[in-house]
Amino acid sequence: MINKVVNHAEEAIRDIPDHAVLMVGGFGLSGIPENCLKALLKKGIKGLTCISNNAGVDDFGIGLLLKTRQVKKMISSYVGENEEFERQLLSGELEVELIPQGTLAERIRAGGAGIPAFFTPAGVGTEVAQGKETRSFDGKVYLMEKWLRADYSLVKAWKGDKLGNLIYRGTARNFNPMMAAAGTVTIAEVEELVEPGELDPNTIHTPGIYVHRIFKGVNYEKRIEQRTVSNLKI
């Protein structure tokens, strides 16, 4: 049995170099690899390209790496919660590729499935289509989009075993599973790490064959972008 377990985030990201392409799991701030992001911040890796649904917020998630100028390019679909991101974008400090969310998800899924390109109607006739091939199928124009792959995929799951099998909860399933399949090296942090055989095979979302390193994360904050509280009395 291959030993995939590492002791902590610092050990898990030990060989990520400057200028690496990273996929960072999560949806908003849900299901993001908090420990790995903090370890990257501490290590001071520069020139990163981050593929993520979002850019975090100013003081959390990928926002921590943006603040220290460790990210040179963001490939995302939603960036509206981060003022530092906006400032760097408008000043030209940060290269940004904004992608429709469904297209982003499918490009990542295609990367994991070994499909180099596909056609979609999303983005036809907009800035998204600039420089890309289009074709007509049954009288409708479609845009060719290429797969996305990464040097390292950083994902976060609720529970995993020492073989790397993963189970996600809630919206953490939106991007983490497909990113786990699309990285040359996939690093998983989990809230609960169990022995092989303890997970019900029918509940596993990411098979261990996709995961290269796994560790039990600590001190999860699990923030949300906006908290709305009603003062209505019933």
C-alpha positions as CSV (number, residue, x, y, z in Angstrom):
1,M,0.0,0.0,0.0
2,I,1.4,3.4,-1.0
3,N,1.6,5.8,2.0
4,K,-0.1,9.0,1.0
5,V,-0.4,10.5,4.5
6,V,1.7,13.5,5.4
7,N,1.8,15.2,8.7
8,H,0.6,18.7,7.9
9,A,0.1,21.3,5.2
10,E,3.7,22.4,5.2
11,E,4.9,18.9,4.3
12,A,2.1,18.5,1.7
13,I,3.1,21.6,-0.3
14,R,6.8,21.2,0.3
15,D,7.8,20.9,-3.4
16,I,5.4,23.5,-5.0
17,P,7.7,25.9,-6.8
18,D,7.5,29.5,-7.9
19,H,5.3,30.0,-11.0
20,A,3.3,26.8,-10.5
21,V,-0.2,26.4,-11.8
22,L,-2.6,25.6,-9.0
23,M,-6.2,24.5,-8.8
24,V,-7.8,25.6,-5.5
25,G,-11.0,23.9,-4.6
26,G,-14.1,25.3,-2.9
27,F,-17.1,27.4,-3.8
28,G,-17.0,30.9,-2.4
29,L,-15.4,30.3,1.0
30,S,-17.0,26.9,1.4
31,G,-14.8,23.9,1.1
32,I,-11.5,25.8,0.5
33,P,-8.2,24.2,1.5
34,E,-7.5,26.6,4.3
35,N,-4.5,24.9,5.7
36,C,-2.7,24.6,2.3
37,L,-3.4,28.3,1.5
38,K,-1.9,29.3,4.8
39,A,1.2,27.1,4.2
40,L,1.7,28.7,0.7
41,L,1.5,32.1,2.4
42,K,4.1,31.1,4.9
43,K,6.4,29.6,2.3
44,G,6.3,32.8,0.2
45,I,5.9,31.0,-3.2
46,K,5.7,33.7,-5.9
47,G,4.3,33.9,-9.5
48,L,1.4,31.5,-9.0
49,T,-1.4,31.0,-11.5
50,C,-4.5,30.1,-9.5
51,I,-7.5,28.4,-11.1
52,S,-10.4,28.8,-8.7
53,N,-14.1,29.5,-8.8
54,N,-13.4,32.7,-6.8
55,A,-10.6,34.8,-5.5
56,G,-11.5,34.6,-1.8
57,V,-11.9,37.8,0.3
58,D,-9.4,40.4,1.3
59,D,-8.2,38.6,4.4
60,F,-9.1,35.0,3.8
61,G,-8.7,32.2,1.2
62,I,-6.8,33.1,-2.0
63,G,-7.2,36.8,-0.9
64,L,-4.3,36.2,1.5
65,L,-2.0,35.3,-1.4
66,L,-3.2,38.3,-3.5
67,K,-2.4,40.6,-0.6
68,T,1.2,39.5,-0.6
69,R,1.5,39.6,-4.4
70,Q,2.1,35.8,-4.6
71,V,-0.4,35.4,-7.4
72,K,0.4,36.6,-10.9
73,K,-2.7,35.3,-12.7
74,M,-6.2,34.3,-11.6
75,I,-8.5,32.1,-13.7
76,S,-11.9,32.4,-12.1
77,S,-15.6,32.9,-12.6
78,Y,-16.5,35.1,-9.6
79,V,-14.3,37.8,-8.0
80,G,-16.8,40.3,-6.5
81,E,-15.9,40.0,-2.8
82,N,-12.2,41.0,-3.0
83,E,-11.2,44.7,-3.0
84,E,-7.5,43.9,-3.3
85,F,-8.3,41.8,-6.4
86,E,-10.2,44.7,-7.9
87,R,-7.3,47.1,-7.2
88,Q,-4.7,44.8,-8.7
89,L,-6.9,44.1,-11.8
90,L,-7.5,47.8,-12.5
91,S,-3.9,48.8,-12.0
92,G,-2.7,46.0,-14.3
93,E,-0.7,44.2,-11.6
94,L,-2.7,41.0,-11.9
95,E,-3.5,39.0,-15.1
96,V,-7.1,37.8,-15.0
97,E,-9.1,35.4,-17.1
98,L,-12.8,35.5,-16.3
99,I,-14.7,32.5,-17.4
100,P,-18.5,31.7,-17.3
101,Q,-18.9,29.4,-14.3
102,G,-20.3,26.5,-16.2
103,T,-17.5,26.8,-18.8
104,L,-14.9,26.9,-16.0
105,A,-16.4,23.8,-14.4
106,E,-16.5,21.9,-17.7
107,R,-12.9,22.9,-18.7
108,I,-11.7,21.5,-15.4
109,R,-13.8,18.4,-15.8
110,A,-12.4,18.0,-19.3
111,G,-8.9,18.3,-18.0
112,G,-9.5,15.4,-15.5
113,A,-11.2,13.3,-18.2
114,G,-8.4,13.8,-20.8
115,I,-10.6,15.7,-23.2
116,P,-8.5,18.5,-24.8
117,A,-11.4,20.6,-26.0
118,F,-15.1,20.9,-26.3
119,F,-17.8,23.2,-27.9
120,T,-20.2,25.3,-25.9
121,P,-22.7,28.1,-26.8
122,A,-21.7,30.1,-23.6
123,G,-19.8,33.2,-24.5
124,V,-20.5,33.3,-28.2
125,G,-20.6,37.0,-29.4
126,T,-18.9,38.3,-26.2
127,E,-15.4,39.1,-25.1
128,V,-15.1,35.5,-23.9
129,A,-15.0,34.4,-27.6
130,Q,-12.1,36.7,-28.6
131,G,-9.3,34.7,-30.3
132,K,-11.2,31.4,-30.0
133,E,-12.5,29.0,-32.7
134,T,-16.2,28.8,-33.4
135,R,-18.2,26.3,-35.3
136,S,-21.8,25.8,-36.3
137,F,-23.7,22.7,-35.3
138,D,-27.3,22.2,-36.5
139,G,-27.5,26.0,-37.3
140,K,-26.2,27.2,-33.9
141,V,-22.8,28.7,-33.3
142,Y,-20.6,27.2,-30.6
143,L,-17.3,28.3,-29.1
144,M,-14.4,25.9,-28.6
145,E,-13.0,25.9,-25.1
146,K,-9.8,24.0,-24.1
147,W,-9.3,21.9,-21.0
148,L,-7.7,23.2,-17.8
149,R,-5.1,21.2,-16.0
150,A,-2.8,22.1,-13.1
151,D,0.6,21.2,-11.7
152,Y,-1.0,20.8,-8.3
153,S,-4.6,20.6,-7.2
154,L,-5.4,21.6,-3.6
155,V,-8.7,20.2,-2.4
156,K,-10.5,20.0,0.9
157,A,-12.9,17.2,1.9
158,W,-15.0,16.5,5.0
159,K,-13.7,13.0,5.4
160,G,-11.0,10.9,3.8
161,D,-9.1,7.6,4.4
162,K,-5.4,6.9,4.2
163,L,-5.7,5.6,0.6
164,G,-6.9,9.0,-0.5
165,N,-10.6,8.3,-0.9
166,L,-12.6,11.4,-0.2
167,I,-16.1,12.5,0.8
168,Y,-17.3,16.1,0.5
169,R,-20.2,17.9,2.1
170,G,-22.6,20.4,0.6
171,T,-21.3,23.0,-1.8
172,A,-17.7,21.7,-1.3
173,R,-18.7,19.2,-4.0
174,N,-19.1,22.0,-6.7
175,F,-15.4,22.2,-7.7
176,N,-13.3,20.0,-5.4
177,P,-14.1,16.6,-7.1
178,M,-13.3,17.8,-10.6
179,M,-10.2,19.6,-9.5
180,A,-8.9,16.5,-7.7
181,A,-9.0,14.7,-11.1
182,A,-7.3,17.5,-13.1
183,G,-4.0,18.0,-11.2
184,T,-0.7,16.3,-11.9
185,V,-0.3,16.1,-8.1
186,T,-3.4,16.3,-6.0
187,I,-3.1,17.3,-2.3
188,A,-6.2,16.7,-0.1
189,E,-6.8,18.1,3.4
190,V,-9.6,16.6,5.4
191,E,-11.5,17.3,8.6
192,E,-11.5,13.6,9.5
193,L,-8.8,11.1,8.4
194,V,-9.8,7.4,8.9
195,E,-8.4,4.0,8.2
196,P,-8.9,2.2,4.9
197,G,-12.3,0.3,4.9
198,E,-14.0,2.7,7.2
199,L,-15.7,4.7,4.4
200,D,-18.8,3.3,2.7
201,P,-17.7,2.8,-0.9
202,N,-21.1,4.1,-2.1
203,T,-20.5,7.5,-0.5
204,I,-17.0,8.2,-1.9
205,H,-16.9,11.2,-4.3
206,T,-13.2,11.1,-5.2
207,P,-11.5,7.7,-5.6
208,G,-8.1,7.5,-4.0
209,I,-6.4,6.9,-7.3
210,Y,-6.6,10.7,-8.0
211,V,-5.0,11.7,-4.6
212,H,-1.3,11.8,-4.1
213,R,-1.0,13.3,-0.6
214,I,-3.6,13.6,2.2
215,F,-3.5,15.0,5.7
216,K,-5.8,16.0,8.6
217,G,-6.3,19.7,8.6
218,V,-6.7,21.8,11.8
219,N,-8.3,25.0,13.0
220,Y,-10.9,25.4,10.2
221,E,-12.6,28.8,10.3
222,K,-15.2,27.9,7.6
223,R,-16.1,31.5,6.9
224,I,-18.9,32.7,4.6
225,E,-18.8,35.8,2.5
226,Q,-22.0,37.5,3.7
227,R,-23.9,36.7,6.8
228,T,-27.6,37.8,6.8
229,V,-29.4,37.8,10.1
230,S,-33.1,38.5,10.4
231,N,-34.4,40.5,13.4
232,L,-38.0,39.4,12.9
233,K,-39.6,38.1,16.1
234,I,-42.0,35.1,15.7
